[in-house]
Amino acid sequence: MRRLLLWDIDGTLLSTDGIAANAMRTALRQLVGPHVRIERTSYAGKTDWQIVRESLPSVDEATIQSRLQEFIALYTAELTAQREALIARSTVFAGVVEALHALSPHAYQAPLTGNVAAAARIKLECTGLLRWLDVEAGAYGDDHFDRLALPPIAAGRARERYRYAFTPADVVIIGDTPRDIACGRSFGARTVAVATGPFSMAELAEYNPDVLLPDLRDTVAVVEAVLGN
């Protein structure tokens, strides 16, 4: 148990069928009122903090940072109100549970996600995946606006949790976007990309992950890819 597996959530483990994106837009509108323009921006691979910044280009960064916790409270409240819909309509991708189960004897597993921590927990609770991932050892979109800053945060939390100093060589980052690959490479971690999100195998291959998988259906292949066997 000297490995740390850091999993992206949306597009890698699950989909919320647009519920979370709509909740985020609702929270943004509640935050800024009816007259501030909200830009439509791609969410894939970005932190929620970055998404808020890009969605509100007319609002200065200092103001956004000062109101981030207010946004999180609004967003979390909206997700909580949509809890039954999340349970009914969210999809856990094929092979995910089997992969998490197969890897659990070999490594600690935690989220590394652009979601703010509260949203990550709700999504994992509503899809039954919380049992597999230690959210206290993860890193989130309210820890830093830049996803590349998240791996050291997760490694530091895991060190405190498990009393072991994880080096980059001990860490594997699994995700579905070029930003997942980039944040793993920036930290020196092993990167496993899966084409279950908006990016194709060919598009992800351009970013040279250590391993590229079409999905997580083949449990043996996933374990080999993640553990480097």
N, C-alpha and C positions, 0 to 999 in steps of 0.2 A: 504493500500500500504506500508506495513512494511515488505515485503518479497522480497528477491532478488533471482531470478532464473538464474542460470548460465549454459548455454547450450554449450556442445561440438558441433562441426560442422560436420566434416567428419565422416561418419558412424553412426551418430545420427540423423542429420537433412537432410543430402544430400550425394550424390556421384557425383564426377566430371568425372567418367568413365575413370580414369587414366590420365586425362589431366594434373592435378596439379602435380602428381608424375613425369610425364615426363618433365614438365616444371622445376621442382626442379632439376632433374638430368642434364638437359641442363644447368641450371644456375651454378651448381657445376662444370661442365666441363669447362664452360667459366671462372669460378673463378680461377681454379687451372691449366688450360692448359691441353695439350694432354698427358703428361707423368706421372702425379700423379695418382696413383691407387685410384679409387672410389669403396668402398665396398658396396655391396648390403645389405641393412639393412631393417628390418621391421619398418614401419612408425607408426603403430597403437598405439595411446595413447601418443606418444612422442611429445615433442616440436620440432619445426623446428630447433631450435638452437642445441638441442640434436642430431637430425638426421644429421646435418652437421658434428658435432663432430664425430659421429660413422661412417659416410661415408668416413671420411678423417683421418683414424687412424695414418697416417704418419705425419700429420700436428699437431704441438703442440697447446695446448688449447689457449695460449695467442695469437698466430697468428690468430686462428679461431675467437676469440672474437674481435680482432682488425679489422678483415675483414668482420664481420657479416653484417654491413650496406651495404657493397659492394655486398655481396651475395643477400641481400634483394632487392637491386635495380635491379640486374640482373634477379632475380626470378619474381619480380613484372612486369618487362618489358616483360618477356616471357609470363606471364599470360595475360597481357594486349593484347599482339599480338594474343593470343588464345581466345580472348573474345567471338567472334562469335561462336566458337566451344564449349566454356563453356555454352553459352546460349542454344545451340542446343542439347548438349549431356548430360548436368548435369541432375540429377534426384533429386527432392525433395521427400523424402519418404512419403508413405501413412500416412495420419493423422497428419502430421507436421503442416500444416497451420491451421487446425482446432484446434489443441492443443494450438498453440501460441495465436490464437484468443481467445479461451475460457479462457486462463490463464491471458490475458492482463488486465482485470479489477481487478485482485487480487494481482498482483505483478509486480515489475519491472523485465525486462528480458534483459539479456546481454550475450555475448559470453564468455566462458572460454574455450580456445582452444589452441592446440599446434601450430596452424598457426601463422605466424607473422601477425601483425595487418593489413598490407596492403593486404596480401593475403586473410585474413578473409573477409575484406570488399569487395574485388572483387568477391569472391564466393557468398557472400550474395546478392550482387547487381545482379549478373548474374542469380540467382535463384529466385529473387523477395522476399527474406526473410529479407532484410535489414529493411523494415518498422517495423518489429516486435521486433528487437533487438537493444538496445542502445549500439553501439560499443564504445562510450566514457566511458562506465561504465564497460567494459570488461577487460580481461587479456589475454595475448598472448605469443606466442613462442619467441618473441624477448624481452619480459620483463625479462625472466629468463630461463636458460636451463632446470631447474627442474620443472616439472609440479606441484609438491607438493607446490611450492612457489607461485603459481598463485592465489589461493583463497584470501589471504590477500590483494593482489594487487587490485583485482577486488572490494573487499569490501571497500577498501580505496577510490577508484575512485567513487564508488557508493555513498559513504558518502559525497564526495565533490559535486557530481552532484545533490543529492536529499536532502542534509542537514539533513541526518539521519544516526546515527551510527549503522549500521547493525552488529548484533552479529552473531556468528556462527549458533545459533539456528534460525536466520532469513533467512539463506541461504540454497538453495537447488541446488545441482549439478547433472545435467542429462547428462549421457554419455554412450558409448557403449563398453568401455574397462576396464580392471582391474585398469588401472592408473587413470581413472576418479573416480572410487570408492575410490582408495587410497588417491587421493588429497582431496576428500570430507571428508573422515574420519580423515585425518591429521589436517584438519581445524575445525572439529567438526560439519560439515554441514550434512544435510539430503542428502542421496545419492539415486538416482533413476537410475538404469541400464536398458538399452534396448538392446535386442539381434539383432540389425539391422546391426551390423558391422561384424568383423571377428570372434567374440567370441560367442559361443552358450550359451543358457540358463544355461546349466549345468556348463559350464566353468565359467560364471559370478557368478553363485550361490556360488561357492567356496570362493568368496571374500566378501560374506555377505553384499550386499547392503541393504539399508533399504527397498527398493522395487525393484522387478525385473519384467520387462514387456517384452513380445516377440517383441513388436513394439509399435507404437503410434497410431494405428488405432482406438482404443476404447477411444474416447475423454473423456467420463465420467470416465473411469478407470484411464486415465492419470491425469486428474485434481485431482482425489482423491489421487493418488499416490504422486503427487508433493506437494500438499497442506497438505497432512497428514490427510485428512478427513475420 
